[in-house]
Amino acid sequence: MQKSAFQGNILRLIRNEIEYELDHSPPLQPPNSFGPFTVDERPGEQWISLKRRFGDAEDIKIEATMFDRSVPTSKSTKTEPEYILHITFIVNISKGGASEALEIMCSAWPDTIEILKLCIRKGNNTSLSSYGGPEFEELDDQLQDALYQFLEERGISDELAVFLHRYMKNKGKAEYVRWMESVKSYVEQK
């Protein structure tokens, strides 16, 4: 009897939470493209993929996380903290089916991207002990600027950061509702 009452209470709370989320801020249908990129939503995962072909030889793939950390803003106070959300994404550029690719690790802040590191990946068997190059900020300033330009020509710019933040905010809502539905289904099992 207690288990049934407990189960009923949990189910009622979960249904209320799902109903609230769907009524007050329902997730939108996610876009399947961003500019020249196609978007692979990957429901149930914390990642999305964006892909495109650039020119005759380059295949570009971007793997982006959901929000993975935050930093306090200058407006933060002890009583009312404000945070800026962060997304990590990895750009992988391969040429004509070659076994090596240029891999660029980036951050997406709400309205800007930041390059953190770049390296050459040689197939799937690159050793973790391989030299991956210096940190991006250690490179010459002109080279840093040229690499930002290189990405921008391929559609990887501050507009991508804005898109990713909107997309992941929506994905976060959708994944939360999906998770609540899974918990509800589990609790309902006999």
N, C-alpha and C positions, 0 to 999 in steps of 0.2 A: 504494500500500500504506500509506504513512504517513497519507494523508488518511483512509483507511478506519479505521485504528486510532484516530486522533485523534477521528473522528466517533463511533466506538463508545464511546470513553471519555467524551466529552461526553454522549452519550445515556444512558449508564449513570448518570452523576452527576445528570443532570436527572431521570431516572426515580426515583432514590433520594431526591432532594429532594422530588419530588411525593408519593411514597409516605410519606415521613416526615411531611410536612405533613398529609396526609389521615389518617394513623394517630394522630398525637399531638395535633393540635388542628384537627380538620376544621371548615371553615366550616359554620355552621348555615344552615338555610333562612331567609332574611331575612323579617321580618314585612312584610305589605303594608299595615299601618295603624299609626298611633299616635294613640290617642284618636279625635277626629273627622277626622283627616287620613288621606288615602290616600297611600301611598308608592310612588313610581316608582323602582325600583332602578337602572336605567340600567347594565346590565352592560357592563364594558369602559371605563367612564368614571370620572372622579374626582369626579363630582357625583351627588347624588340630589335628587329633588324631592318635596315634600310639598304636597298641595293640600286645600283645604276651602272650603266655603261657610259664611259667618257671617251669621246673620240673613237678611233678604230681599235685601240689596243687595251684600254684600261677598264678593268672591272673593279668597282668600288663597293665595298660592303662596310656598313657601320653597325656595330653592336652597341646598344645603349641600355643602361640599367634604369630601373625605377629610381626614385630619389634615394641616394645612398649615404648622404650626410648633410649636415647643415652647419652654418656658422652664424653667430649672433651679429646683428646689424649694429651700427653705431647708435641707433635709437633704442636699443635694448635697455631695460632697467631690471632691477632685481624682482620687482613686482609684476612687470609686464614684459617678458622677454619677446623679442622679435628675431626671426631667423631667416636667412637666405638659404634656400634649398639648392642642393648640388646633384648633378648627374654625371656619372663617368661614361664616356663612350670611347670606343676604339675604332679607328678608321683603318681598313685594310685595303691597300691598292695593289692589285696584281696586273701584270702585263701579259696579254696573249697566252694565257695558260702556263706561264712560267712557274717553276716550283718555288720561286722566292717572291716575297711581297714586302712592300713598305708598310710598316705598321706604326700608327701614330696614336698614342694615348692622349685623350683630351678631357677637359672638364667643360661642362655646360652650366654656366651660371644663368640666372633668369634672363639676361639679355646679351650675353657675350660668351664666346668660347675661349678656351685657354689651352694651348698645347703644353703638355707636360713632358713627353718623351717620344722619341722616334727610334725605330730600329729596323733592320732588315730581318725578316723571318724566312728561313730556308726550309720550306716544306713543313710537315707536321712533326718532324723529329729534331727540331732545334733544341739543343741542350739548354737547360736553365742556367748552366754555368758559362754559357757563351757571353762574350762581351757585348753589351747592349748599347754602348755609346754613352755619352755624358747626359746629364740632365739638360732639358731644353734651355733653361735660363743661363746655362754656362756657354751656350753657343754665341757667336758674334751677333750683335744686334741687327746688322743688315741681313744675315742669314735667317734670323728669326722672322724678320719682316717678310722675306722672300717666301718662307714656308707658310706663313699665314696667307699670303697672296696665292700660293700654289693650291691651298685648300679652298680658298674662296672661288677660284676659277672652276673648281669641281663641285660647287654648290654647298660647301661646308663653311658656313659663315655664322655671324651672330643671329641671323634669321633662323638658322637651324636650332640654336639654343632656345629661342623663344618657342619654336614649334615643339621641341622636346619637352619643355616645361609644361606647356598646355596638354600635350599628349599624355605625359606621365601622370599629371594630376587627374585626368580622366581615367587613365588605366588604373590608378590607385583606387579610385571609387569602384570601378568595375570588378577589380580583383577582390576588394573587401566584400562586396555583395556576393560574388562567386564563393568566397571562403565561407561566409555565413550560411549560404545555401548548403555547402558541403557539411558543415557542422550540424545543421538542422537535419539533413538526411541521415547522418550518423546517429544522432540522438533518437530519431524516429524508428531506427531498426530495432526489431524485437530480439 
